[in-house]
């Protein structure tokens, strides 16, 4: 990925982060969102680990068939990036790549606990900021990110009510 593509991707991700903010969020919505992500993963035959964390608690966890324990560990490490920096883990990773650095050199953060790779997205309430994260791990990083964004866009398009996902 060249510098222009990196910058274009960073702009697109920033727009996603700004536009995909919930008007309200609670435990019931976390469950419904998680179930929607699980259905989307199943429709895509994705062997992923899915987590939703908000308000300092894990509100949804699902290990899809074919996922591995390492997917849960990757999810933890990606989630740590979002919790600390309140940006998409993909945006952080692309920004580091653009700047030719890593979290160890930039902030002293160990790779064992922080993975700036796509698949964790900040969970934001409009006007309140980041309250948690939505994490998918098991596919290539752009696919993990895209699954989250596509589900959030479906929710947004449906007025932040649970959307019906078409079975193809």
C-alpha positions in Angstrom: 0.0 0.0 0.0 1.5 3.3 -1.1 1.4 6.6 0.9 -1.6 7.9 -1.1 -3.6 4.7 -0.5 -2.7 4.8 3.2 -3.9 8.4 3.5 -7.1 7.7 1.6 -7.8 4.7 3.8 -7.1 6.8 6.9 -9.6 9.4 5.7 -12.2 6.8 5.0 -11.8 5.2 8.4 -12.0 8.6 10.1 -15.3 9.2 8.3 -16.6 5.8 9.4 -15.7 6.5 13.0 -17.4 9.9 12.9 -20.5 8.8 11.2 -21.1 5.4 12.9 -22.0 6.7 16.4 -25.0 5.4 18.3 -27.7 7.8 19.6 -28.0 5.5 22.7 -26.4 2.3 23.6 -27.1 -0.3 26.4 -26.7 -3.9 27.2 -29.8 -5.0 25.2 -28.5 -3.3 22.1 -25.0 -4.9 22.6 -26.7 -8.3 22.6 -28.7 -7.5 19.4 -25.6 -6.0 17.7 -23.6 -9.1 18.6 -26.2 -11.4 17.3 -26.3 -9.3 14.1 -22.5 -9.6 13.8 -22.8 -13.4 14.4 -25.4 -13.7 11.6 -23.3 -11.7 9.2 -20.2 -13.8 10.0 -22.3 -17.0 9.5 -23.6 -15.6 6.1 -20.0 -15.0 5.1 -18.8 -18.4 6.5 -16.3 -16.5 8.6 -14.6 -18.4 11.4 -14.2 -15.4 13.7 -14.2 -14.4 17.3 -16.6 -11.5 18.1 -16.6 -9.3 21.2 -18.5 -6.2 22.3 -17.1 -4.4 25.3 -18.8 -1.3 26.8 -19.0 0.5 30.1 -15.9 -1.5 31.3 -17.6 -4.8 30.8 -17.7 -7.5 28.1 -21.4 -7.5 26.9 -21.1 -10.0 24.1 -18.7 -12.8 23.1 -19.1 -15.4 20.4 -16.6 -17.9 18.9 -17.8 -18.9 15.5 -17.3 -22.5 14.3 -13.8 -22.9 13.0 -12.3 -20.1 15.1 -9.3 -20.7 17.3 -8.3 -19.7 20.8 -5.7 -17.4 19.1 -8.5 -15.4 17.6 -9.7 -14.5 21.2 -6.1 -13.4 22.0 -5.9 -11.3 18.9 -9.3 -9.7 19.8 -8.0 -8.8 23.2 -4.9 -7.2 21.8 -6.8 -5.2 19.1 -9.4 -4.2 21.8 -6.6 -2.9 24.0 -5.5 -0.5 21.1 -9.1 0.9 20.8 -9.5 1.2 24.6 -6.2 3.2 24.9 -6.3 5.3 21.8 -10.1 5.5 21.1 -9.6 4.9 17.4 -10.1 1.9 15.1 -7.3 -0.6 15.4 -7.0 -0.5 11.6 -6.6 3.3 11.6 -3.8 3.1 14.3 -2.0 0.3 12.3 -2.2 2.2 9.0 -1.0 5.4 10.7 1.9 3.6 12.2 2.8 2.1 8.8 2.6 5.5 7.2 4.9 6.9 9.9 7.2 3.9 9.6 7.0 3.1 13.4 5.2 0.8 15.8 3.5 1.0 19.2 6.6 -0.2 20.9 8.8 2.6 19.6 6.1 5.3 19.7 4.6 4.6 23.1 6.5 1.7 24.7 3.6 -0.7 24.3 4.4 -4.4 24.1 3.2 -6.4 21.0 2.0 -9.1 23.3 -0.7 -6.8 24.6 -1.4 -4.4 21.7 -2.1 -5.3 18.1 -2.7 -2.4 15.8 -4.3 -4.6 13.1 -7.8 -4.2 11.7 -10.7 -5.6 13.5 -11.6 -3.5 16.5 -13.8 -0.4 16.1 -14.6 2.2 18.7 -18.1 2.1 20.1 -19.3 5.7 20.4 -22.4 7.4 21.6 -23.1 10.6 19.8 -22.1 13.5 21.9 -20.5 11.3 24.6 -17.4 9.8 23.0 -16.0 6.3 23.1 -17.6 3.9 25.5 -16.2 0.7 24.3 -15.3 -1.4 21.3 -16.6 -3.9 18.8 -14.0 -6.5 17.8 -13.8 -9.2 15.2 -10.8 -11.5 14.8 -10.1 -14.4 12.4 -10.1 -13.0 8.9 -7.5 -10.7 7.2 -7.5 -7.3 9.0 -9.4 -5.4 6.3 -12.1 -8.1 6.2 -12.5 -8.0 10.0 -12.9 -4.2 9.9 -15.3 -4.4 6.9 -17.5 -6.9 8.7 -18.0 -4.5 11.6 -18.5 -1.4 9.4 -21.0 -3.2 7.2 -23.1 -4.3 10.2 -22.9 -0.8 11.8 -24.0 0.8 8.5 -26.9 -1.6 8.2 -28.0 -0.6 11.8 -27.6 3.1 10.9 -29.5 2.6 7.7 -32.3 1.1 9.7 -32.5 4.0 12.2 -30.3 2.2 14.7 -32.8 -0.5 15.1 -31.9 -4.2 14.4 -31.7 -4.6 10.6 -32.8 -7.7 8.8 -29.8 -9.3 7.1 -30.6 -11.0 3.8 -29.7 -14.7 3.5 -28.1 -15.0 0.2 
